Each structure stands twice: as C-alpha cells, then as structure tokens.
Amino acid sequence: MPDIGVGIIGTGFMGRAHAMAYRAVPGIFAPPLRPALEMIADSDAAGAERAFHAFGFRRMTTDWRALVADPSVSIVCITTPTALHREMALAAIAAGKHVHCEKPLALDAGAAEEMARAAEAAGIRTQVGFNYLKNPLLGRAREMIASGELGEITNFRGIHAEGYMADPEAPWTWRLDPAGAGAIADIGSHIIGLARFLLGPIAELVADLETVVKERPEAVGSARRRAVEVDDIARLTLRFARGCGGTIEANWAATGRTMQLGFEVTGSRGAFSFTQERMNELLFFRAAGAAGTRGFTRIEAGPEHPPYGLFCPAAGHQLGFNALKTIEAADFLRAIAGGPEAGPDFREGAEIQKVIDTALRSARERRWLGIP
Ligand SMILES: NC(=O)c1ccc[n+]([C@@H]2O[C@H](COP(=O)([O-])OP(=O)(O)OC[C@H]3O[C@@H](n4cnc5c(N)ncnc54)[C@H](O)[C@@H]3O)[C@@H](O)[C@H]2O)c1
C-alpha cells in the first residue's frame, strides 16, 4: 500500500475532524493509498503546534502556501473559514494537488464555478466536506428511492436547524461575513446537498430569508456591536427537475436544537423520515397491508449497510459524526487511486452553491427563480 502525503490547513473543528479521519482510515478500510499526516498549517502558531503534537504530523507551518508548495503533500485539506477556500484551493490545484475542501465550497457560485473548472482542467480529484451524505443509511434511502420502492415521489420536506446563533449575545464570527450568506450557506448547504443527493437537481425555488438578530457584539463581552447582514433563517419552497415539490428550512437560531438535519420524503407507495439527531435510524413507511396494521418501521444501521461493518460488527452499536468524516476520506483516497468518484466533488459543490445564490436573489426580488 503506497503512502500519500496529506496536508491540512486549519486546526479548528474541521481541521481536527480531517486529521482524525485520515489517521483512522488505514486501520478501518485498508485503502489503496495509505495517508501519511505530512504537514499541518494554521496562521495561529499555537493551534498549529497543538495539532502537530496531538496528531503526530511530520511537520508544521504557519504559512499555508508552504504546505501547498511542499512536494511531499499530495492531498490538501482546506478547513479554514469559507472566505479563504477559493484562494487556497486554486493555489493547491495550480500545484497539482488533490483537494479536500470543507463546505460550503465558496462564498458564492461564481467562485465555486471557478474552482470546479480549475479542478476539471487540471485533472486532479476533489472532495467537498458534505460528510452527512456518507451515512450508509442515506445511501440505502437513495437506492430505494431510485429503484421505485417509494413509488412516485410527491414531496420533500427538509430542515437543518441548530441553535448556535440563537443567543443575541453570540458574538461576530467569520460565519457572518457579508460577502457570503448566513444560515443558508453554513448549514443550508448540507440540506440542499442532501435534497439533491436523494432526489436530483432542483429546478426552481422561491425563498424568504430573515435576519432575526440584527446586530451582535464584535467579540465576546464587547460593548461594540456590529450590524448583521446575513440570514439567520432561510425558508425555501422548491420544485425539483423530476417534477415533485418540496420545502427546506435552514435555521441557526433554532433555540434548543443541536443537529436537526432531517427530512421526510413522501412517495405514492412509501415514505422516509430521518433526523441526524438519531443518525443510526431511518424510518420507512410502506403503504401496504390493512389499515390499522401499517406504520413507520425503524431501520437500524448495521453491517448490512456498508461500510458500517468495517467500523463495528454489531448492529445497533452506532456510527458517529467522525465515522462519517472517515468514510469521506476513504472514498476520496479510493477516487484518487483511480476508483469510482464517490463525491460530492467541486462540480457538485458548485451546483449546491448555485441553489444558495438563487435563494439569495429570490429573497431580494421576492419571486420564483430558476436555478441557472
Ligand atoms: N462538514 C461539516 O460538518 C462542517 C462543520 C463545521 C464547519 N465546517 C466548515 O469547515 C470550515 C471551517 O470551519 P470550522 O468550524 O472548523 O472553523 P474554526 O474557526 O473552528 O477553524 C478554522 C481554522 O482556520 C484557521 N485559519 C484561519 N485563517 C487561516 C489562514 N489564513 N491560514 C491558515 N489557517 C487559518 C484558524 O486559525 C482555525 O484554526 C468552514 O468552511 C465551515 O463551513 C464544516
């Protein structure tokens, strides 16, 4: 199994998730390429140093450009604030590196399209961190929808709600960058990606975006306040290219919610209900049998849902968030080694970004719009 050097830019929530994932992959998946944690970069020297020691990287730097240029790094993971993704990814692509970039891919669809085109022209492999799509139960749901087990799909009801911005005293962060979008980009991108994963392209939409907290402290405890220009809540009504309609809510001010990424898909012969809060369960309703005997069945994640069995031989013992990131890294390594593209790649990241941009424009213009 040949080694491949991994360089990670950023050591926050996602930088650590990528480091854990690439470190875990060889023991779980026996991948065609064995990832070596080659280099860690963070502009915050203390953060870089912490991750360097904690994960056993071979080298560290405070200059991400040194990581991108390093000949021993073949995969560049970009886990920095979204405003930095474009510049870092384009530099990595120009250096011929494979790029594993966090979501949302960029601040807007123009930048995301530029990144997708650069990657396609360079012939390198890309991966975007929509890790929730790696849940084996959702792969099974997609297969069952495609094979017609739910009959004709009639509706999608999706939500991604969390409460991390519900407190009006939660301070300003890079997530409020007015050059991008708010909840619809940060968590809405996940549920938009999931809607596309299950049901295919979204053709048109109308959106209502709302800023609930109009200004926030500039920093923790600061008396100075800064106006918020991005959305806290986005409500979308959709029409999919396949014909059915749906709705999506993205909401980062949902008091009490920590991970309500969920959906219900309804078809003429069945339905699915799922929430990431109980990510090892998929509820399936089959419209068959006598009235009074029907109901949603709880499908429990287990070894029959690959690659669950590689993590654990027993059903019901459950996968977690970091397992999804590990599956994402393993899929990416297989694609780099010439295997099937598991995605979502930069092209899909750019398509998701188009939905976000269209929603922003629809809310501004207060009308239905087609996705370009
Ligand atoms: N896939 C998921 O489920 C998921 C979850 C959370 C965040 N994200 C995405 O991951 C990205 C990062 O989010 P996070 O929550 O990890 O953020 P974070 O604030 O926890 O970490 C960002 C890191 O980037 C570093 N950084 C900033 N500027 C830098 C520079 N110029 N050079 C090098 N390092 C720099 C910071 O010091 C910090 O360590 C965002 O795009 C976010 O949307 C994805």
The ligand as an SDF file (V2000), in Angstrom:
LIG
                    3D

 44 48  0  0  0  0  0  0  0  0999 V2000
  -18.5460   19.3820    7.3200 N   0  0  0  0  0  0  0  0  0  0  0  0
  -19.0740   19.8380    8.4400 C   0  0  0  0  0  0  0  0  0  0  0  0
  -19.9240   19.2000    9.0510 O   0  0  0  0  0  0  0  0  0  0  0  0
  -18.5940   21.1680    8.9580 C   0  0  0  0  0  0  0  0  0  0  0  0
  -18.7830   21.5290   10.3130 C   0  0  0  0  0  0  0  0  0  0  0  0
  -18.2500   22.7520   10.7410 C   0  0  0  0  0  0  0  0  0  0  0  0
  -17.5950   23.5910    9.8640 C   0  0  0  0  0  0  0  0  0  0  0  0
  -17.4670   23.2290    8.5410 N   0  0  0  0  0  0  0  0  0  0  0  0
  -16.7640   24.0910    7.5750 C   0  0  0  0  0  0  0  0  0  0  0  0
  -15.3570   23.9890    7.8310 O   0  0  0  0  0  0  0  0  0  0  0  0
  -14.7100   25.2570    7.6210 C   0  0  0  0  0  0  0  0  0  0  0  0
  -14.0150   25.6580    8.9200 C   0  0  0  0  0  0  0  0  0  0  0  0
  -14.9630   25.6670    9.9660 O   0  0  0  0  0  0  0  0  0  0  0  0
  -14.5110   25.3600   11.4780 P   0  0  0  0  0  0  0  0  0  0  0  0
  -15.7720   25.2680   12.2670 O   0  0  0  0  0  0  0  0  0  0  0  0
  -13.5230   24.2720   11.5200 O   0  0  0  0  0  0  0  0  0  0  0  0
  -13.7930   26.7460   11.8140 O   0  0  0  0  0  0  0  0  0  0  0  0
  -12.8110   27.0680   13.0210 P   0  0  0  0  0  0  0  0  0  0  0  0
  -12.9670   28.5340   13.2480 O   0  0  0  0  0  0  0  0  0  0  0  0
  -13.0350   26.1120   14.1450 O   0  0  0  0  0  0  0  0  0  0  0  0
  -11.3690   26.7560   12.4240 O   0  0  0  0  0  0  0  0  0  0  0  0
  -10.8030   27.4990   11.3820 C   0  0  0  0  0  0  0  0  0  0  0  0
   -9.2980   27.3470   11.4510 C   0  0  0  0  0  0  0  0  0  0  0  0
   -8.7030   28.0260   10.3280 O   0  0  0  0  0  0  0  0  0  0  0  0
   -7.5570   28.7100   10.8200 C   0  0  0  0  0  0  0  0  0  0  0  0
   -7.1970   29.7910    9.8850 N   0  0  0  0  0  0  0  0  0  0  0  0
   -7.8400   30.9570    9.6850 C   0  0  0  0  0  0  0  0  0  0  0  0
   -7.2000   31.6840    8.7550 N   0  0  0  0  0  0  0  0  0  0  0  0
   -6.1410   30.9410    8.3440 C   0  0  0  0  0  0  0  0  0  0  0  0
   -5.0950   31.1680    7.3970 C   0  0  0  0  0  0  0  0  0  0  0  0
   -5.0180   32.2880    6.6750 N   0  0  0  0  0  0  0  0  0  0  0  0
   -4.1560   30.1970    7.2430 N   0  0  0  0  0  0  0  0  0  0  0  0
   -4.2150   29.0580    7.9740 C   0  0  0  0  0  0  0  0  0  0  0  0
   -5.1900   28.8030    8.8800 N   0  0  0  0  0  0  0  0  0  0  0  0
   -6.1310   29.7480    9.0650 C   0  0  0  0  0  0  0  0  0  0  0  0
   -7.9700   29.1930   12.1800 C   0  0  0  0  0  0  0  0  0  0  0  0
   -6.8640   29.5930   12.9680 O   0  0  0  0  0  0  0  0  0  0  0  0
   -8.6920   27.9590   12.7170 C   0  0  0  0  0  0  0  0  0  0  0  0
   -7.7880   27.0360   13.2850 O   0  0  0  0  0  0  0  0  0  0  0  0
  -15.8220   26.2140    7.1730 C   0  0  0  0  0  0  0  0  0  0  0  0
  -15.8530   26.2920    5.7710 O   0  0  0  0  0  0  0  0  0  0  0  0
  -17.0980   25.5640    7.7090 C   0  0  0  0  0  0  0  0  0  0  0  0
  -18.2400   25.9110    6.9560 O   0  0  0  0  0  0  0  0  0  0  0  0
  -17.9270   22.0250    8.0970 C   0  0  0  0  0  0  0  0  0  0  0  0
  1  2  1  0
  2  3  2  0
  2  4  1  0
  4  5  1  0
  4 44  2  0
  5  6  2  0
  6  7  1  0
  7  8  2  0
  8  9  1  0
  8 44  1  0
  9 10  1  0
  9 42  1  0
 10 11  1  0
 11 12  1  0
 11 40  1  0
 12 13  1  0
 13 14  1  0
 14 15  2  0
 14 16  1  0
 14 17  1  0
 17 18  1  0
 18 19  2  0
 18 20  1  0
 18 21  1  0
 21 22  1  0
 22 23  1  0
 23 24  1  0
 23 38  1  0
 24 25  1  0
 25 26  1  0
 25 36  1  0
 26 27  1  0
 26 35  1  0
 27 28  2  0
 28 29  1  0
 29 30  1  0
 29 35  2  0
 30 31  1  0
 30 32  2  0
 32 33  1  0
 33 34  2  0
 34 35  1  0
 36 37  1  0
 36 38  1  0
 38 39  1  0
 40 41  1  0
 40 42  1  0
 42 43  1  0
M  CHG  2   8   1  16  -1
M  END
$$$$
